[in-house]
Amino acid sequence: MKVLVINCGSSSLKYQLINMETEESLAQGLVERIGIEGSILTQKVPGRDKYIIEQPMVDHKDAIKLVLGALVDGNHGVISSMDEISAVGHRVVHGGEKYSESVVIDDAVMESLEECVKLAPLHNPANIIGINACKSLMPNTPMVAVFDTAFHQTMPKTAYMYPLPYELYTKYGIRKYGFHGTSHKYVSAECAKLMGKDIKDVKIITCHLGNGASLAAIKDGHCVDTSMGFTPLEGIAMGTRCGNIDPAIVTFLMNEGKMTAKEVDNLMNKQSGVLGLSGVSSDFRDIEDAAKEGNERAILALNVYNYRVREMIGAYAAAMGGVDAVVFTAGLGENAIETRAEICKGLEFLGIEIDDAKNNVRGKSTEVSKDGAKVKVFVIPTNEELVIARDTKELTSK
């Protein structure tokens, strides 16, 4: 069984074709600048040179048509026909409260996704466009929606409710939802395997640290809290997002700075985080280089980031009544050696101690804690596509 995984952004599309008998990735690719001048598809197949197609793509339907063509291409493809694709798994950012697990897509599901657009206006529309494009081109192929929010639906009400008038929850659905769920689900399960334990017997804090970042507290195999909230803006500082701030700053800027709601939203989402603090970049590699040259704002940005992550780890250890393991994943978590070390400094009282030699690793599943440390620390590369493919296989095989 071969499953095609689709992850649509507003002007981009990531894809991967996975052989579910071996869980081997047959091909993966990225389509960029959809609907923009300079549209390009880049496909990678293990053991081969990159396959690049540069041609105009008006919309996601054009992009998916090109993806399917690349997969069946006589010289660069990996399958002989589209009939070899048994099912398609779609990443969907927001499923609201309705979906606590993945689901086969039908008309009722599509209506629900439309209803969730107001909760994720930057993401769900692109996900819906991608699904409709695939349905148009592959009408007889079953499709599954896998939600970023689903894994976090096990949070207790005390964790997901905001101390606002209760009517705002019942009327508008204002509550914490959480994101990066497929990543947190995958790495927590892998962590339990590496520990040789049942996931129901361990307390794990997963740190998905990329340009967007979130932490999750996972107890007995279930998420009991996570740092992102009603939107992906809540939580720790990120590449361009501010994370947790005093909410009165919003009204202050609107009153004193004469900023519109849209301008404040743009400032918090696209001009803040380590970019706003450093004035250098949202890329941690650039900030680290600047810090090494003595740039004080770059140093400040890194220190603030590390502090916020460290603070959240401590909070989640308290929320779960202890912690057995901490996992670092995603682009920064998997590759930033110094960041991992700095985050863990000061957490020795919890039993978290990193071994510098073990920690000198990038993008590889391994334990990096000191021998005998009370709390295990792991680096585990995430694989959200595999989670999507597994759920798709399970649901469509029934």
ChimeraX attribute file (.defattr): number of C-alpha atoms within 10 A of each C-alpha:
attribute: neighborCount
match mode: 1-to-1
recipient: residues
	/A:1	14
	/A:2	23
	/A:3	25
	/A:4	25
	/A:5	26
	/A:6	26
	/A:7	21
	/A:8	27
	/A:9	21
	/A:10	19
	/A:11	16
	/A:12	20
	/A:13	23
	/A:14	20
	/A:15	21
	/A:16	25
	/A:17	26
	/A:18	23
	/A:19	17
	/A:20	16
	/A:21	8
	/A:22	9
	/A:23	15
	/A:24	12
	/A:25	19
	/A:26	18
	/A:27	21
	/A:28	19
	/A:29	22
	/A:30	19
	/A:31	26
	/A:32	21
	/A:33	19
	/A:34	23
	/A:35	17
	/A:36	13
	/A:37	11
	/A:38	12
	/A:39	19
	/A:40	20
	/A:41	24
	/A:42	17
	/A:43	23
	/A:44	19
	/A:45	19
	/A:46	10
	/A:47	6
	/A:48	9
	/A:49	10
	/A:50	14
	/A:51	15
	/A:52	16
	/A:53	15
	/A:54	12
	/A:55	13
	/A:56	16
	/A:57	23
	/A:58	14
	/A:59	18
	/A:60	26
	/A:61	20
	/A:62	15
	/A:63	28
	/A:64	22
	/A:65	15
	/A:66	17
	/A:67	25
	/A:68	19
	/A:69	15
	/A:70	23
	/A:71	24
	/A:72	16
	/A:73	14
	/A:74	12
	/A:75	9
	/A:76	19
	/A:77	20
	/A:78	15
	/A:79	19
	/A:80	11
	/A:81	14
	/A:82	13
	/A:83	12
	/A:84	12
	/A:85	19
	/A:86	18
	/A:87	24
	/A:88	27
	/A:89	32
	/A:90	28
	/A:91	28
	/A:92	27
	/A:93	29
	/A:94	28
	/A:95	28
	/A:96	24
	/A:97	14
	/A:98	12
	/A:99	18
	/A:100	17
	/A:101	16
	/A:102	23
	/A:103	18
	/A:104	16
	/A:105	17
	/A:106	12
	/A:107	8
	/A:108	8
	/A:109	17
	/A:110	15
	/A:111	10
	/A:112	15
	/A:113	23
	/A:114	15
	/A:115	14
	/A:116	19
	/A:117	20
	/A:118	13
	/A:119	21
	/A:120	19
	/A:121	12
	/A:122	13
	/A:123	16
	/A:124	25
	/A:125	21
	/A:126	22
	/A:127	26
	/A:128	20
	/A:129	17
	/A:130	26
	/A:131	27
	/A:132	16
	/A:133	19
	/A:134	21
	/A:135	17
	/A:136	11
	/A:137	14
	/A:138	18
	/A:139	11
	/A:140	11
	/A:141	15
	/A:142	18
	/A:143	27
	/A:144	26
	/A:145	29
	/A:146	31
	/A:147	25
	/A:148	26
	/A:149	24
	/A:150	26
	/A:151	25
	/A:152	30
	/A:153	24
	/A:154	16
	/A:155	20
	/A:156	12
	/A:157	12
	/A:158	10
	/A:159	14
	/A:160	21
	/A:161	17
	/A:162	16
	/A:163	8
	/A:164	10
	/A:165	8
	/A:166	13
	/A:167	10
	/A:168	12
	/A:169	13
	/A:170	10
	/A:171	8
	/A:172	10
	/A:173	15
	/A:174	19
	/A:175	22
	/A:176	25
	/A:177	29
	/A:178	30
	/A:179	28
	/A:180	24
	/A:181	24
	/A:182	23
	/A:183	23
	/A:184	31
	/A:185	24
	/A:186	19
	/A:187	27
	/A:188	29
	/A:189	16
	/A:190	19
	/A:191	27
	/A:192	20
	/A:193	12
	/A:194	14
	/A:195	15
	/A:196	9
	/A:197	12
	/A:198	13
	/A:199	20
	/A:200	13
	/A:201	12
	/A:202	19
	/A:203	26
	/A:204	33
	/A:205	28
	/A:206	30
	/A:207	28
	/A:208	26
	/A:209	22
	/A:210	17
	/A:211	19
	/A:212	22
	/A:213	28
	/A:214	29
	/A:215	26
	/A:216	29
	/A:217	30
	/A:218	28
	/A:219	23
	/A:220	14
	/A:221	19
	/A:222	20
	/A:223	24
	/A:224	23
	/A:225	27
	/A:226	29
	/A:227	24
	/A:228	23
	/A:229	23
	/A:230	19
	/A:231	16
	/A:232	20
	/A:233	22
	/A:234	21
	/A:235	23
	/A:236	27
	/A:237	29
	/A:238	25
	/A:239	24
	/A:240	24
	/A:241	28
	/A:242	23
	/A:243	24
	/A:244	15
	/A:245	13
	/A:246	6
	/A:247	8
	/A:248	9
	/A:249	11
	/A:250	17
	/A:251	15
	/A:252	12
	/A:253	15
	/A:254	15
	/A:255	11
	/A:256	8
	/A:257	11
	/A:258	12
	/A:259	16
	/A:260	14
	/A:261	13
	/A:262	8
	/A:263	13
	/A:264	19
	/A:265	15
	/A:266	14
	/A:267	17
	/A:268	18
	/A:269	18
	/A:270	17
	/A:271	19
	/A:272	21
	/A:273	27
	/A:274	29
	/A:275	24
	/A:276	20
	/A:277	22
	/A:278	21
	/A:279	15
	/A:280	20
	/A:281	18
	/A:282	22
	/A:283	15
	/A:284	21
	/A:285	12
	/A:286	12
	/A:287	23
	/A:288	20
	/A:289	14
	/A:290	18
	/A:291	19
	/A:292	11
	/A:293	11
	/A:294	11
	/A:295	15
	/A:296	12
	/A:297	19
	/A:298	26
	/A:299	19
	/A:300	15
	/A:301	24
	/A:302	22
	/A:303	15
	/A:304	17
	/A:305	21
	/A:306	20
	/A:307	19
	/A:308	18
	/A:309	23
	/A:310	19
	/A:311	14
	/A:312	21
	/A:313	24
	/A:314	15
	/A:315	14
	/A:316	23
	/A:317	19
	/A:318	12
	/A:319	15
	/A:320	17
	/A:321	10
	/A:322	17
	/A:323	25
	/A:324	20
	/A:325	25
	/A:326	24
	/A:327	27
	/A:328	25
	/A:329	27
	/A:330	22
	/A:331	18
	/A:332	23
	/A:333	25
	/A:334	25
	/A:335	21
	/A:336	21
	/A:337	15
	/A:338	12
	/A:339	17
	/A:340	22
	/A:341	17
	/A:342	16
	/A:343	20
	/A:344	19
	/A:345	15
	/A:346	12
	/A:347	15
	/A:348	13
	/A:349	9
	/A:350	16
	/A:351	17
	/A:352	21
	/A:353	23
	/A:354	26
	/A:355	15
	/A:356	14
	/A:357	10
	/A:358	13
	/A:359	22
	/A:360	13
	/A:361	17
	/A:362	17
	/A:363	17
	/A:364	13
	/A:365	19
	/A:366	18
	/A:367	23
	/A:368	22
	/A:369	24
	/A:370	19
	/A:371	11
	/A:372	9
	/A:373	15
	/A:374	17
	/A:375	21
	/A:376	23
	/A:377	28
	/A:378	28
	/A:379	28
	/A:380	25
	/A:381	24
	/A:382	25
	/A:383	16
	/A:384	21
	/A:385	25
	/A:386	23
	/A:387	18
	/A:388	25
	/A:389	29
	/A:390	16
	/A:391	19
	/A:392	28
	/A:393	21
	/A:394	10
	/A:395	16
	/A:396	17
	/A:397	10
	/A:398	5
